[in-house]
């Protein structure tokens, strides 16, 4: 199987409905690595990396989200595989970018498996 990495921006009623936590649970079940955070503009941002079938399944899930979410749109950007999440598994924390390259601040990772 091949691997893929996607960068998602989910728009709608996606904050305050446990979207990030539900995505973390789904990712753990599917053995997908990544990070997710709330944005100030009301969207949720996520980076998912893993086997293509598992990542695609999570992307599909993001179009609906958890029960109380109302997803309006999901912007999807395909990225190059980095494999820099494998030691962290999945975390919900602040993401820091420089030219769309992800750097995780390990001390700020709130949820590790």
C-alpha positions as CSV (number, residue, x, y, z in Angstrom):
1,X,0.0,0.0,0.0
2,X,1.1,3.5,-0.6
3,X,1.1,6.3,1.9
4,X,-0.3,9.8,1.6
5,X,-0.3,13.1,3.5
6,X,-3.2,15.6,3.3
7,X,-3.6,19.1,4.7
8,X,-7.3,19.9,5.4
9,X,-9.2,23.0,6.3
10,X,-12.7,22.2,7.5
11,X,-15.3,25.0,7.4
12,X,-18.7,25.2,9.1
13,X,-19.9,24.5,12.7
14,X,-16.8,22.6,13.5
15,X,-15.6,24.2,16.8
16,X,-17.2,23.4,20.1
17,X,-18.6,20.1,18.8
18,X,-15.6,17.8,19.7
19,X,-14.5,17.7,16.1
20,X,-10.8,17.5,17.0
21,X,-11.2,14.9,19.7
22,X,-13.4,12.7,17.4
23,X,-10.9,13.0,14.6
24,X,-8.2,11.9,17.0
25,X,-10.2,8.8,18.0
26,X,-10.9,8.0,14.3
27,X,-7.2,8.5,13.4
28,X,-6.1,6.1,16.2
29,X,-8.5,3.4,15.0
30,X,-7.1,3.8,11.4
31,X,-3.5,4.0,12.4
32,X,-3.2,7.5,10.9
33,X,-0.7,10.1,12.3
34,X,-1.1,13.8,12.4
35,X,-2.2,17.0,14.1
36,X,-5.3,19.1,14.3
37,X,-6.2,22.6,15.6
38,X,-8.9,25.2,15.7
39,X,-8.3,28.3,13.7
40,X,-9.3,31.8,14.8
41,X,-11.6,32.1,11.7
42,X,-13.7,29.2,13.0
43,X,-12.3,26.5,10.8
44,X,-10.5,23.3,11.9
45,X,-7.1,22.6,10.3
46,X,-5.7,19.1,10.2
47,X,-2.7,17.2,8.7
48,X,-3.2,13.5,8.3
49,X,-0.5,11.0,7.2
50,X,-0.8,7.2,6.7
51,X,-1.8,4.5,4.4
52,X,-3.8,6.0,1.5
53,X,-7.0,4.0,2.1
54,X,-7.0,5.0,5.8
55,X,-6.3,8.7,5.2
56,X,-9.0,8.8,2.5
57,X,-11.5,7.3,4.9
58,X,-10.7,10.0,7.4
59,X,-11.0,12.7,4.8
60,X,-14.4,11.3,3.9
61,X,-15.3,11.4,7.6
62,X,-14.3,15.0,7.8
63,X,-17.0,15.9,5.3
64,X,-19.6,15.0,8.0
65,X,-17.6,15.2,11.2
66,X,-19.1,14.2,14.6
67,X,-22.9,14.3,15.3
68,X,-23.2,18.0,16.3
69,X,-20.9,19.3,13.5
70,X,-22.3,21.0,10.4
71,X,-19.5,20.8,7.8
72,X,-19.9,23.3,4.9
73,X,-16.7,22.7,3.0
74,X,-13.4,20.7,3.2
75,X,-10.4,22.2,1.4
76,X,-7.9,19.4,0.7
77,X,-4.2,19.9,-0.2
78,X,-2.1,16.9,-1.0
79,X,1.4,17.1,0.5
80,X,4.7,15.1,0.3
81,X,5.1,12.4,2.9
82,X,7.3,13.5,5.8
83,X,6.8,10.7,8.3
84,X,7.6,13.0,11.1
85,X,4.4,12.1,13.1
86,X,5.2,8.5,13.8
87,X,6.8,9.1,17.2
88,X,3.9,11.3,18.3
89,X,1.1,9.4,16.8
90,X,-1.8,11.9,16.8
91,X,-1.9,15.1,18.8
92,X,-4.2,18.0,19.2
93,X,-2.1,21.1,19.6
94,X,-0.9,24.3,18.0
95,X,0.7,23.9,14.6
96,X,3.6,26.1,13.5
97,X,4.4,26.6,9.8
98,X,7.2,28.0,7.8
99,X,6.4,27.9,4.1
100,X,3.8,25.1,4.7
101,X,6.4,22.8,6.4
102,X,5.3,21.5,9.7
103,X,7.3,21.8,12.8
104,X,5.9,20.2,16.0
105,X,6.8,21.7,19.3
106,X,6.9,18.5,21.3
107,X,6.4,20.2,24.6
108,X,3.1,21.7,23.5
109,X,1.7,18.4,22.3
110,X,-1.4,17.9,24.5
111,X,-2.6,14.4,23.6
112,X,-0.2,11.5,22.7
113,X,-1.2,7.9,22.5
